Amino acid sequence: METLYDVQQLFKQFGLYIYVGKRIYDIELMAIELQKLFEARLIDRETYFTARGILNREHRIEESREDF
């Protein structure tokens, strides 16, 4: 798992399709749903931390785009 698309594919395995309309909001909602999957023990620790790192990186990128 290396990209936001890969994280979206992870959610797809659980029937989760996240689209709010603004990319930064999508990423924030994905982080919430990822936490819920981890708490429910549907994904392992390694998958959670890998996906969380990707979401954090993408969130920082989107925040830097909004500064302009």
C-alpha positions in Angstrom: 0.0 0.0 0.0 1.6 3.2 -1.2 -1.0 5.7 -2.5 -4.4 7.1 -1.5 -5.9 4.9 -4.3 -4.5 1.9 -2.4 -6.3 3.1 0.8 -9.5 3.5 -1.2 -9.2 -0.1 -2.4 -8.8 -1.2 1.2 -12.1 0.5 2.0 -13.7 -1.0 -1.0 -13.0 -4.5 0.4 -15.4 -3.6 3.2 -18.0 -2.0 1.0 -17.0 1.5 1.9 -17.0 4.2 -0.7 -16.0 7.6 0.6 -16.7 10.7 -1.5 -17.7 14.0 0.1 -16.7 16.3 -2.8 -13.6 17.9 -1.5 -10.4 15.9 -1.4 -9.3 17.1 2.0 -12.7 16.2 3.6 -12.5 12.8 1.9 -9.1 12.2 3.5 -10.4 13.2 6.9 -13.4 10.9 6.7 -11.1 8.1 5.6 -9.0 8.6 8.7 -12.1 8.3 10.9 -13.3 5.2 9.1 -9.8 3.6 9.2 -9.8 4.1 13.0 -13.1 2.4 13.3 -11.9 -0.6 11.1 -8.9 -0.9 13.4 -10.9 -0.7 16.6 -13.3 -3.4 15.3 -10.2 -5.5 14.6 -11.1 -5.8 10.9 -7.6 -4.7 9.9 -4.2 -5.5 11.5 -1.9 -3.1 13.1 0.6 -2.9 10.2 -2.2 -2.2 7.7 -3.6 0.5 10.0 -0.3 2.3 10.4 0.6 2.1 6.8 -2.8 3.5 5.7 -2.7 6.2 8.4 0.7 7.4 7.2 -0.6 7.7 3.7 -3.6 9.6 4.8 -1.4 11.9 6.9 0.9 12.6 4.0 -2.0 13.3 1.6 -3.7 15.6 4.2 -0.5 17.6 4.5 -0.3 17.9 0.7 -3.9 19.1 0.5 -3.3 21.6 3.3 -0.3 23.1 1.5 -2.4 23.5 -1.7 -5.0 25.5 0.2 -2.5 28.0 1.4 -2.2 29.5 -2.1 
